[in-house]
């Protein structure tokens, strides 16, 4: 399922809500082990090329 590109924690929480997770805000802000951050540090978003 492709929800798009998260540009901040709010976007990520919205994607998780759309996937059916009711506690999305807590998962994102609480550094949940079910979220795997790739390409950088947690909660840091960079504009990607392409």
Kinemage of the C-alpha trace (Angstrom):
@kinemage 1
@onewidth
@group {chain A} dominant
@subgroup {mainchain}
@vectorlist {calphas} color= white
{ca unk a 1} P 0.000 0.000 0.000
{ca unk a 2} L 1.459 3.369 -1.008
{ca unk a 3} L 0.344 6.319 1.091
{ca unk a 4} L 2.828 8.843 -0.294
{ca unk a 5} L 5.828 10.638 1.132
{ca unk a 6} L 5.917 11.759 4.760
{ca unk a 7} L 7.415 15.225 5.122
{ca unk a 8} L 7.005 15.422 8.894
{ca unk a 9} L 5.746 13.455 11.885
{ca unk a 10} L 2.182 14.657 11.272
{ca unk a 11} L 2.218 13.090 7.789
{ca unk a 12} L 3.592 9.837 9.162
{ca unk a 13} L 0.900 9.698 11.850
{ca unk a 14} L -1.781 10.301 9.214
{ca unk a 15} L -0.437 7.446 7.069
{ca unk a 16} L -0.499 5.144 10.101
{ca unk a 17} L -4.100 6.172 10.873
{ca unk a 18} L -5.078 5.387 7.265
{ca unk a 19} L -3.470 1.969 7.746
{ca unk a 20} L -5.784 1.359 10.710
{ca unk a 21} L -3.587 2.222 13.700
{ca unk a 22} L -5.648 4.213 16.219
{ca unk a 23} L -2.692 5.234 18.397
{ca unk a 24} L -0.655 6.652 15.496
{ca unk a 25} L 0.358 9.894 17.242
{ca unk a 26} L 1.703 7.977 20.228
{ca unk a 27} L 3.574 5.549 17.985
{ca unk a 28} L 5.311 8.368 16.118
{ca unk a 29} L 6.093 10.606 19.096
{ca unk a 30} L 7.064 7.726 21.374
{ca unk a 31} L 9.747 6.228 19.113
{ca unk a 32} L 7.889 2.950 18.791
{ca unk a 33} L 9.951 -0.112 17.866
{ca unk a 34} L 7.431 -0.900 15.097
{ca unk a 35} L 8.624 2.165 13.134
{ca unk a 36} L 11.868 1.684 11.279
{ca unk a 37} L 13.575 4.948 10.325
{ca unk a 38} L 15.732 4.732 7.204
{ca unk a 39} L 18.195 7.109 5.622
{ca unk a 40} L 18.603 9.365 8.624
{ca unk a 41} L 17.715 9.977 12.226
{ca unk a 42} L 14.242 9.567 13.626
{ca unk a 43} L 11.984 12.613 13.177
{ca unk a 44} L 14.344 14.269 10.683
{ca unk a 45} L 12.945 14.700 7.203
{ca unk a 46} L 14.837 15.874 4.165
{ca unk a 47} L 13.632 16.826 0.731
{ca unk a 48} L 14.433 14.029 -1.675
{ca unk a 49} L 15.372 14.412 -5.276
{ca unk a 50} L 13.466 12.873 -8.107
